Amino acid sequence: MGIAAKRITCIALAMIATIAAKSQMNDAQSPRATGKGFLVEVNGTRLLQSDVDREFSQSIRNFPEDAKRRFMEGVYKERIEAFVTSVLLVGEAKARGLTITEEDAIQAYRKHYPRVTFADVDASIQRYKAKGMDFMKFIMEQALIEKLKAVLTESLVFSPEEIAAYRTIVPETVHVRQIFTKLPPDAETKSKAQQKAADIRKQLVEGADFAEMAKLYSDSPEKVRGGDMEPFRRGRCEKPFDDAAFAQKEKEIGPVVKTSYGYHIIQVLEHKSGNTLTREDVLLALKSKRAEVIAEEVLKKLRQKAIIRYPK
């Protein structure tokens, strides 16, 4: 990992979620800008090319034409597969009598993205609405698919051996918040930065609120979240930071840690490993993994019966 990447990971640790769909189309079905109005039709429901184009029109407006074409062909391919999957699984869920409310959908979405607030969801609804897209419909369909997967796995039973085996493969992670004082270039202000960090730590030990102090004094992007960083595994940050984070006890205010970036005051919120997971957490994880396999099997059967049409 390069220095720039480490800087992003260790100071911001912003979660970047990437969803990659698996394509099962052959070369003859490889999507192109067809001009036919739609990219795929599944049991009479169409994915319109104009909807996909409109979503990306602003973000690629400065791309060279060839780059735009290649980029959009990749997008079409992913969106077609995701659309086919969604239509078939949502249809199966409805055929089984499963329903979902908007409130349930929002709660399910926020469960996947814990830092998302209700205001964030409202903002997303308005942002996608401006692009002619129904964000609420999207998260309701995803929640309905999750509900279907839960039904498909509700009767599964896992042996003690399976539970023990899962615990051994869970990586150790730590969830911390930090107050970061960046390292200035000259010796005189370096000393001041170190003293600033020491003074902040003293106030924290004496009872100052960590989140409020982070918002006031931290130099890192996560200050807006009270210094709260995403959970990370060993080896993701510089060794002094890494060693301190994994060695500290939960809730304690650690000593000031120096890295090549500056000075860090760390508070550990939670340590996690296979051994710290509850039995219920392990069962949920095992069911989630098995649900993906079962859903793929169900999807394969649904595909065989579905009428899937591509423009010619």
N, C-alpha and C positions, 0 to 999 in steps of 0.2 A: 504494500500500500504506500502510495506517495505521500509526501508531506502535506500537500493540499488536501488530499483525501482524509488524512488523519485529522487535519484541522477541522474539517466538517464533521467528522465522526465524533471527535472527542470534545469539541466545544459545543456544537449544536446538536449532534446526534439526531437530526431530523429524520423521522421515519419516511422512507420512500417506498410506497407500496406499488409493486409492478404486477399486473395481472396479465399473464400470457396464455392465450387460448391455444389448444392443440388442434391443428388442422388435419382433417381426414379427407380433403379433397384431392383429386388427381389433377394432372396438368390441364386436362380439358376443362376442368371446372375452376381453374385459377382465375380469380376475379380481375376484371379490368374496368376502366371507366366505360360503361357500356352505352350510355345514352338511352337506355331502354326504360329508365325511371326507377328500376329497382335492382337490388343486388341478389336477393334470394327471396323465395316465397315458400313458406312452411305451412302446410295445411290451410292455405288461403290467406295467411297473414304475411305481409310483405315488409322487408327492410328496404326503405327508400334510399337511393344513392344520394339524393339531395340533402337528406337529414344528416348523413355522415359527412358530406362535403361541408355543410354549413358549420358543423361543430369544429372543424379544423381550419376553416378558411382564414381566420385572422392569424393563427399561430404559424402558418406556413406561407403567408402572403409575400414574404421577401425571399423565399426559396427560389433557386433557378428552376425553370420549367421541368427539366429532367428529374431534378431532385424531388419536386412536388409529385410527379407521376409515380416515382419509385416509392416514395413515402406513403402515398395514398393507396397504392396497390397492397402494401403491407397492412395498412389499416383496414382496407376492405376485407382482406383475408381473415384477420382476427375478428372483425365485427360479424362477418357471416357465420363463423363457427360459434361465436358467443350467442348470436341471435337464434340459430338453430337449437342450440342447447337450451336456451331460456324458454323458447316457445314450447318445446317438447316437454320439459320438466314442469313448467307452470301448468301446461295442459294436463299432465298426469296428476299434479297436486289437486287441481280443480275436479278432475274425474273421481278422485278419492274423497271429495267433499271437504277438502281443506280450505280454510279462508284465513285472511289476515286483515287487520285494521291498520289505519295509518299510524296510530299510536304504537302498535306492535312493531311496525316496520321501522319507525324512528328509533325505538328502543333497541331493536336488533342491530341497526346500523351503528348506533353509538356504542354498543357492546363490542363491535369489531374495531371501532375507532374511539377509544375511551376519552380522548381529549376533545372530541367534537361536542360542541354545545348545541342546544336547541336553536340558538341564534345562528350558528354555523349552518345547520340544516336549512333554516329559512333562507339564508343567503344563497345557498346552493340552489334551492328551488327557484329563486328569482333569477339567478345567473343563467341557469340552463333554460329557463322559460324564455329569456331574451334570445336564445339560440333556437327557439322552437322545440325544445326538448322538455319532456315531463320527468323531472328528477324523482318526484314522489312515486310515479308509476314504476320507475326503475327499482327503487329500494323496496317497494312492496313486492315486486316480482322476486327479487333476491331473497327477501325474508320468507316468501312462500316456498321457494326452493329449499331453504334451510329447514323449514318446517317439514317438508316432504322427507328430507334426509333423516330428520329426527324420528319420523314414523318408521322409516325403513330400517332403523337400527335399534328401535326401542326394546326389542326382545332379545338382543344380543347379550350373551353372558361371557365373561372373560375369566380365565383361570388365574389362580395366584401366580403361576409361572409367567403368564403373559404380562401381568401387572408388574412383577419384579423385573422382567426383561425390559419393559418400557422405562422404568426408573433409571436403568443403567445408560440409556441413550440420550437422556435429557441433558443438554449442556447447562453448565452452571452460569447463571447470569446475576447481575446486580443492578438494582434500580437506585439511582442517587439523584440528589440535587446539589448544585454547586454555586458558589459565588466566585467568579473569576476576575482577577486583576491582571490585565495584559502587561507584558514585559516591555518597558520602554527601551529605546536604543542606547541612551547614554547612562553612565554609571550613577550620576547624581539622582536622576529620577527613578532608577532601578531601586535604589535604597528607599525612596519615598513610596514606591509601589509595594515593596515588601512590608514596610511599616503600616501602610494602609490595610493590607491583608491581615496583619497581626491585630490591628485595632478592631477590624470588623469581627474577627474571630472572638476577641475578648468580649465584645458586646453580645455575641451569640451565646457564649458560655454563661454570661450573666442573665440570659433570658430573653434577648431580643428575638423577634419573630424572623425565622430564616427566610421565608418567602418574601416578606416585606423588605428585608435587607437586600435580598438579591435584586428585587425590582429597582431599588434605589442605587445600588453600588456596583452590581456586576457588569462586566464588560462583554459578556457573551450573549448571543441571540436568545437563549432560553430564559433570559431574565424576565421576559414578559410572562413566563409560566412560573415565576417564583424560583427560577433556577432548576426546575424539574427536567431532567434528561430522560431519554428513552432507555429502557433496560438494555444492557449490552453484555457480550461475552468477554472472557479473558482474551487478551491480546489485541483488543480493538483500539486501545488508547496507549499513549506513551507509558513506559514501564512504571515510573514513579506514581502516576495517576492510577494506573491499573492495580498496582500492588496495594496502594492505600485503600482503594474502593473495595477490593475483595477481602482485605484484612479487617476493615473496620466493623464494629458491631452496629446493628441497626439502631437508628435514632441518635447515636452519639455524634458530637461535633469533632471531626478529626483535626489533627494539626495542619498547619498550612503546608501544602505540597507544591514544590517548584517543578515545572516542566520547561521545555524550551519555549513555550507560549507565554508563560507567566506564572502567577500564583493562584492556587485553587484551595478553597475551603469546601470540604465534602461532608455531606450528611447522607448516610445510607438509609434508604427507605425500606428496602427489602432485598434479601438474598434469596435466590431460587435455584434449586437443583432437583434432580429426580427424587432425592431423599426428603426434600422439604414439601413436595407436593402431597396434598391430601389424596386419599383413595378416590374420592369423588372427582378430583381434578384429573387423575390418571384415567379413570373410566371415561370421562368426557373426551379426553384426548384420543383414547383408543377408539371410541365410537366415531369421532370425527374422521379419523384416518380410514376406518372401515367404511364410513358413509360414502367417501369419495369413490371407493372401489365398487360398492353396491350401486351407487348412482350411475356410474359408467356402464354397468351391466344393464340397468334399466334403460338408460339412454340408447344403448346399442339396439335393444329390442324395439324401442319406440321409433328409431330411425328406419328400421326395416318395414314398419307399417306406415310410416309417414309419407306424405306426398311432398317432396322437396324439389322445387323447380328453380332453375337458374336461367337468366335471360340468354338468348342465343344471338 
